[in-house]
Amino acid sequence: MKRRGRRGTTLKKYLAGEMKDAEFRRLYAEADVELRVALEVAKAREAARMTQGQLARALKTKQQTISRIEQGAQNVTVETLDRIARALKGRLQMRIVAS
């Protein structure tokens, strides 16, 4: 039987639940830049209410590429991040924070 109208947990809800765990928060803070970028892309895409396929079409690429970006398995250039931000009706912001 096919389920209608049911979707999995959003990334935002998942992270909200996981952030309650101190160990997860510590590991999240120490995560590699690829993972942090991946999570930011996924969160921005969800906030824009776009699927990976829709974002891929806007960028003239494949859904699999977006999936790899969101898994942290794709090395993403600043140019690509800027294209993603614009496709999501946003803008790219970068900053360097002293430790």
N, CA, C and O atoms as a DFTB+ gen file, in Angstrom:
396 C
 N C O
     1  1       0.842      -1.175       0.000
     2  2       0.000       0.000       0.000
     3  2       0.889       1.241       0.000
     4  3       1.844       1.330       0.771
     5  1       0.573       2.178      -0.854
     6  2       1.349       3.409      -0.975
     7  2       0.849       4.453       0.026
     8  3      -0.349       4.718       0.122
     9  1       1.782       5.031       0.760
    10  2       1.418       6.080       1.718
    11  2       1.367       7.411       1.002
    12  3       2.230       7.715       0.179
    13  1       0.370       8.194       1.308
    14  2       0.258       9.518       0.715
    15  2       0.357      10.577       1.805
    16  3      -0.149      10.417       2.916
    17  1       1.029      11.658       1.443
    18  2       1.093      12.790       2.364
    19  2       2.039      12.616       3.532
    20  3       2.076      13.470       4.417
    21  1       2.808      11.532       3.563
    22  2       3.736      11.314       4.673
    23  2       5.144      11.504       4.178
    24  3       5.520      10.991       3.124
    25  1       5.903      12.225       4.922
    26  2       7.296      12.464       4.577
    27  2       8.142      12.129       5.787
    28  3       7.656      12.082       6.917
    29  1       9.404      11.899       5.531
    30  2      10.318      11.631       6.624
    31  2      10.563      12.878       7.452
    32  3      10.036      13.951       7.159
    33  1      11.356      12.723       8.471
    34  2      11.710      13.832       9.344
    35  2      12.573      14.827       8.573
    36  3      13.461      14.424       7.821
    37  1      12.325      16.096       8.751
    38  2      13.154      17.102       8.098
    39  2      14.502      17.168       8.799
    40  3      14.638      16.764       9.953
    41  1      15.480      17.676       8.094
    42  2      16.812      17.823       8.678
    43  2      16.761      18.723       9.904
    44  3      17.428      18.460      10.905
    45  1      15.976      19.773       9.823
    46  2      15.856      20.716      10.941
    47  2      15.340      20.009      12.194
    48  3      15.878      20.201      13.284
    49  1      14.300      19.195      12.039
    50  2      13.751      18.470      13.189
    51  2      14.747      17.448      13.713
    52  3      14.901      17.281      14.923
    53  1      15.417      16.770      12.800
    54  2      16.403      15.775      13.202
    55  2      17.523      16.424      14.011
    56  3      17.886      15.941      15.083
    57  1      18.072      17.536      13.482
    58  2      19.158      18.208      14.186
    59  2      18.700      18.769      15.527
    60  3      19.452      18.736      16.501
    61  1      17.475      19.281      15.586
    62  2      16.962      19.811      16.852
    63  2      16.960      18.719      17.912
    64  3      17.324      18.967      19.062
    65  1      16.557      17.529      17.536
    66  2      16.546      16.412      18.471
    67  2      17.948      15.988      18.867
    68  3      18.226      15.746      20.041
    69  1      18.828      15.900      17.883
    70  2      20.196      15.461      18.143
    71  2      20.986      16.474      18.966
    72  3      21.855      16.089      19.749
    73  1      20.696      17.763      18.800
    74  2      21.428      18.806      19.521
    75  2      21.167      18.759      21.022
    76  3      21.869      19.417      21.790
    77  1      20.178      17.999      21.445
    78  2      19.917      17.844      22.883
    79  2      20.991      16.992      23.541
    80  3      21.164      17.030      24.759
    81  1      21.708      16.226      22.734
    82  2      22.762      15.351      23.229
    83  2      24.096      16.115      23.247
    84  3      24.549      16.598      22.209
    85  1      24.713      16.221      24.414
    86  2      25.950      16.990      24.572
    87  2      27.071      16.450      23.684
    88  3      27.829      17.227      23.104
    89  1      27.178      15.158      23.576
    90  2      28.228      14.551      22.752
    91  2      28.017      14.898      21.277
    92  3      28.976      15.199      20.566
    93  1      26.774      14.855      20.821
    94  2      26.477      15.220      19.433
    95  2      26.838      16.685      19.194
    96  3      27.433      17.015      18.168
    97  1      26.483      17.566      20.136
    98  2      26.806      18.993      19.994
    99  2      28.313      19.196      19.878
   100  3      28.778      19.990      19.061
   101  1      29.074      18.470      20.703
   102  2      30.528      18.583      20.673
   103  2      31.066      18.121      19.322
   104  3      31.892      18.800      18.712
   105  1      30.603      16.979      18.864
   106  2      31.073      16.449      17.582
   107  2      30.643      17.335      16.417
   108  3      31.392      17.521      15.458
   109  1      29.442      17.874      16.507
   110  2      28.937      18.772      15.462
   111  2      29.824      20.009      15.368
   112  3      30.147      20.466      14.272
   113  1      30.212      20.540      16.509
   114  2      31.067      21.733      16.532
   115  2      32.443      21.439      15.957
   116  3      33.076      22.322      15.379
   117  1      32.908      20.210      16.111
   118  2      34.233      19.831      15.633
   119  2      34.206      19.254      14.214
   120  3      35.253      18.900      13.670
   121  1      33.031      19.161      13.620
   122  2      32.897      18.524      12.305
   123  2      33.749      19.217      11.259
   124  3      33.996      20.421      11.320
   125  1      34.184      18.430      10.310
   126  2      34.960      18.976       9.192
   127  2      34.128      19.986       8.422
   128  3      32.898      19.948       8.448
   129  1      34.796      20.863       7.757
   130  2      34.129      21.914       7.004
   131  2      33.193      21.320       5.951
   132  3      32.142      21.900       5.675
   133  1      33.545      20.187       5.362
   134  2      32.693      19.580       4.343
   135  2      31.336      19.212       4.919
   136  3      30.304      19.422       4.280
   137  1      31.340      18.666       6.120
   138  2      30.080      18.281       6.742
   139  2      29.263      19.507       7.110
   140  3      28.046      19.519       6.927
   141  1      29.917      20.535       7.625
   142  2      29.183      21.758       7.970
   143  2      28.578      22.411       6.727
   144  3      27.439      22.876       6.759
   145  1      29.336      22.443       5.644
   146  2      28.817      22.991       4.385
   147  2      27.653      22.134       3.907
   148  3      26.626      22.663       3.482
   149  1      27.808      20.815       3.974
   150  2      26.759      19.903       3.541
   151  2      25.460      20.155       4.300
   152  3      24.387      20.228       3.702
   153  1      25.563      20.285       5.604
   154  2      24.374      20.518       6.421
   155  2      23.744      21.875       6.113
   156  3      22.519      21.992       6.076
   157  1      24.557      22.884       5.894
   158  2      24.021      24.210       5.567
   159  2      23.287      24.196       4.232
   160  3      22.231      24.813       4.091
   161  1      23.845      23.494       3.256
   162  2      23.176      23.395       1.951
   163  2      21.838      22.677       2.110
   164  3      20.821      23.134       1.588
   165  1      21.838      21.565       2.823
   166  2      20.602      20.806       3.017
   167  2      19.554      21.631       3.760
   168  3      18.382      21.631       3.385
   169  1      19.976      22.338       4.816
   170  2      19.033      23.172       5.571
   171  2      18.461      24.289       4.702
   172  3      17.263      24.568       4.747
   173  1      19.323      24.922       3.915
   174  2      18.858      26.015       3.047
   175  2      17.894      25.496       1.980
   176  3      16.900      26.149       1.662
   177  1      18.194      24.323       1.434
   178  2      17.311      23.742       0.422
   179  2      15.955      23.420       1.026
   180  3      14.922      23.711       0.423
   181  1      15.949      22.825       2.206
   182  2      14.679      22.511       2.868
   183  2      13.907      23.779       3.211
   184  3      12.686      23.823       3.060
   185  1      14.609      24.806       3.669
   186  2      13.951      26.069       4.005
   187  2      13.307      26.692       2.765
   188  3      12.272      27.351       2.857
   189  1      13.935      26.475       1.603
   190  2      13.393      26.988       0.348
   191  2      12.298      26.068      -0.208
   192  3      11.720      26.342      -1.260
   193  1      12.027      24.985       0.504
   194  2      11.019      23.996       0.100
   195  2      11.281      23.453      -1.302
   196  3      10.378      23.340      -2.131
   197  1      12.540      23.125      -1.534
   198  2      12.934      22.542      -2.810
   199  2      13.427      21.121      -2.581
   200  3      14.002      20.814      -1.537
   201  1      13.198      20.266      -3.555
   202  2      13.760      18.914      -3.511
   203  2      15.171      18.969      -4.088
   204  3      15.567      19.959      -4.704
   205  1      15.912      17.903      -3.882
   206  2      17.241      17.831      -4.488
   207  2      17.122      17.900      -6.008
   208  3      17.947      18.534      -6.665
   209  1      16.120      17.264      -6.560
   210  2      15.915      17.279      -8.009
   211  2      15.629      18.671      -8.534
   212  3      16.139      19.062      -9.584
   213  1      14.814      19.422      -7.805
   214  2      14.505      20.795      -8.225
   215  2      15.745      21.674      -8.184
   216  3      15.978      22.474      -9.090
   217  1      16.540      21.522      -7.126
   218  2      17.768      22.305      -7.028
   219  2      18.733      21.907      -8.146
   220  3      19.376      22.763      -8.753
   221  1      18.827      20.625      -8.409
   222  2      19.705      20.144      -9.479
   223  2      19.301      20.746     -10.822
   224  3      20.158      21.188     -11.588
   225  1      18.013      20.764     -11.107
   226  2      17.546      21.341     -12.375
   227  2      17.877      22.834     -12.448
   228  3      18.267      23.333     -13.504
   229  1      17.724      23.540     -11.339
   230  2      18.043      24.976     -11.311
   231  2      19.526      25.216     -11.571
   232  3      19.905      26.240     -12.137
   233  1      20.363      24.264     -11.153
   234  2      21.814      24.393     -11.331
   235  2      22.309      23.710     -12.600
   236  3      23.499      23.747     -12.912
   237  1      21.381      23.084     -13.333
   238  2      21.731      22.335     -14.549
   239  2      22.748      21.241     -14.241
   240  3      23.770      21.101     -14.913
   241  1      22.434      20.479     -13.210
   242  2      23.277      19.351     -12.816
   243  2      22.357      18.184     -12.478
   244  3      21.149      18.259     -12.704
   245  1      22.915      17.116     -11.941
   246  2      22.134      15.923     -11.602
   247  2      21.768      15.928     -10.118
   248  3      22.471      16.511      -9.292
   249  1      20.667      15.276      -9.800
   250  2      20.219      15.132      -8.412
   251  2      21.292      14.439      -7.581
   252  3      21.480      14.765      -6.409
   253  1      21.996      13.484      -8.184
   254  2      23.047      12.750      -7.476
   255  2      24.156      13.693      -7.014
   256  3      24.754      13.478      -5.959
   257  1      24.429      14.725      -7.791
   258  2      25.454      15.702      -7.395
   259  2      25.015      16.450      -6.147
   260  3      25.808      16.656      -5.228
   261  1      23.747      16.857      -6.115
   262  2      23.215      17.552      -4.925
   263  2      23.269      16.617      -3.724
   264  3      23.626      17.037      -2.623
   265  1      22.919      15.364      -3.929
   266  2      22.970      14.381      -2.848
   267  2      24.388      14.254      -2.295
   268  3      24.578      14.232      -1.079
   269  1      25.378      14.170      -3.174
   270  2      26.773      14.061      -2.713
   271  2      27.202      15.314      -1.958
   272  3      27.923      15.225      -0.964
   273  1      26.759      16.490      -2.429
   274  2      27.085      17.739      -1.730
   275  2      26.507      17.698      -0.325
   276  3      27.185      18.055       0.638
   277  1      25.244      17.260      -0.200
   278  2      24.569      17.241       1.095
   279  2      25.085      16.138       2.018
   280  3      24.818      16.158       3.220
   281  1      25.816      15.184       1.465
   282  2      26.427      14.134       2.288
   283  2      27.854      14.500       2.691
   284  3      28.485      13.788       3.471
   285  1      28.359      15.611       2.157
   286  2      29.738      16.002       2.439
   287  2      30.729      15.189       1.638
   288  3      31.915      15.162       1.967
   289  1      30.263      14.521       0.585
   290  2      31.102      13.647      -0.223
   291  2      31.553      14.314      -1.517
   292  3      32.176      13.670      -2.361
   293  1      31.249      15.580      -1.676
   294  2      31.582      16.314      -2.899
   295  2      32.348      17.569      -2.512
   296  3      31.882      18.360      -1.692
   297  1      33.510      17.749      -3.096
   298  2      34.284      18.962      -2.847
   299  2      33.599      20.101      -3.596
   300  3      33.501      20.065      -4.822
   301  1      33.127      21.106      -2.870
   302  2      32.338      22.180      -3.459
   303  2      33.156      23.462      -3.508
   304  3      33.775      23.859      -2.521
   305  1      33.148      24.097      -4.664
   306  2      33.865      25.359      -4.815
   307  2      33.007      26.502      -4.291
   308  3      31.795      26.357      -4.128
   309  1      33.639      27.630      -4.031
   310  2      32.908      28.823      -3.609
   311  2      31.939      29.235      -4.717
   312  3      30.821      29.668      -4.439
   313  1      32.363      29.100      -5.956
   314  2      31.488      29.432      -7.087
   315  2      30.220      28.585      -7.062
   316  3      29.123      29.106      -7.261
   317  1      30.361      27.288      -6.820
   318  2      29.196      26.404      -6.754
   319  2      28.302      26.775      -5.587
   320  3      27.079      26.786      -5.724
   321  1      28.891      27.079      -4.442
   322  2      28.096      27.487      -3.286
   323  2      27.321      28.767      -3.589
   324  3      26.177      28.916      -3.160
   325  1      27.931      29.680      -4.316
   326  2      27.249      30.909      -4.691
   327  2      26.084      30.602      -5.633
   328  3      25.006      31.177      -5.488
   329  1      26.289      29.712      -6.587
   330  2      25.206      29.311      -7.500
   331  2      24.064      28.656      -6.736
   332  3      22.894      28.903      -7.030
   333  1      24.401      27.813      -5.745
   334  2      23.379      27.167      -4.921
   335  2      22.589      28.225      -4.157
   336  3      21.359      28.198      -4.135
   337  1      23.302      29.149      -3.535
   338  2      22.642      30.211      -2.758
   339  2      21.676      31.000      -3.634
   340  3      20.546      31.270      -3.227
   341  1      22.114      31.370      -4.832
   342  2      21.247      32.142      -5.732
   343  2      20.051      31.318      -6.192
   344  3      18.945      31.847      -6.305
   345  1      20.256      30.029      -6.457
   346  2      19.150      29.164      -6.869
   347  2      18.112      29.030      -5.762
   348  3      16.929      28.819      -6.031
   349  1      18.565      29.156      -4.508
   350  2      17.666      29.062      -3.350
   351  2      17.148      30.436      -2.937
   352  3      16.582      30.593      -1.856
   353  1      17.345      31.430      -3.805
   354  2      16.893      32.813      -3.565
   355  2      17.566      33.420      -2.337
   356  3      16.959      34.189      -1.593
   357  1      18.820      33.061      -2.143
   358  2      19.589      33.595      -1.021
   359  2      20.894      34.175      -1.515
   360  3      21.070      34.434      -2.706
   361  1      21.806      34.375      -0.580
   362  2      23.133      34.860      -0.945
   363  2      24.146      34.135      -0.083
   364  3      23.851      33.731       1.042
   365  1      25.324      33.977      -0.614
   366  2      26.388      33.282       0.094
   367  2      27.082      34.250       1.035
   368  3      27.435      35.363       0.646
   369  1      27.277      33.820       2.277
   370  2      28.024      34.587       3.268
   371  2      29.119      33.692       3.804
   372  3      28.868      32.549       4.186
   373  1      30.327      34.209       3.833
   374  2      31.446      33.446       4.388
   375  2      32.109      34.287       5.460
   376  3      32.083      35.516       5.406
   377  1      32.701      33.620       6.428
   378  2      33.431      34.353       7.459
   379  2      34.498      33.463       8.054
   380  3      34.381      32.237       8.069
   381  1      35.519      34.094       8.534
   382  2      36.583      33.400       9.250
   383  2      36.512      33.879      10.686
   384  3      36.523      35.080      10.955
   385  1      36.439      32.932      11.603
   386  2      36.304      33.254      13.024
   387  2      37.582      32.793      13.736
   388  3      37.971      31.629      13.629
   389  1      38.218      33.693      14.447
   390  2      39.423      33.332      15.204
   391  2      39.067      32.373      16.319
   392  3      38.029      32.515      16.964
   393  1      39.927      31.402      16.543
   394  2      39.658      30.414      17.605
   395  2      40.107      30.923      18.941
   396  3      39.961      30.229      19.947
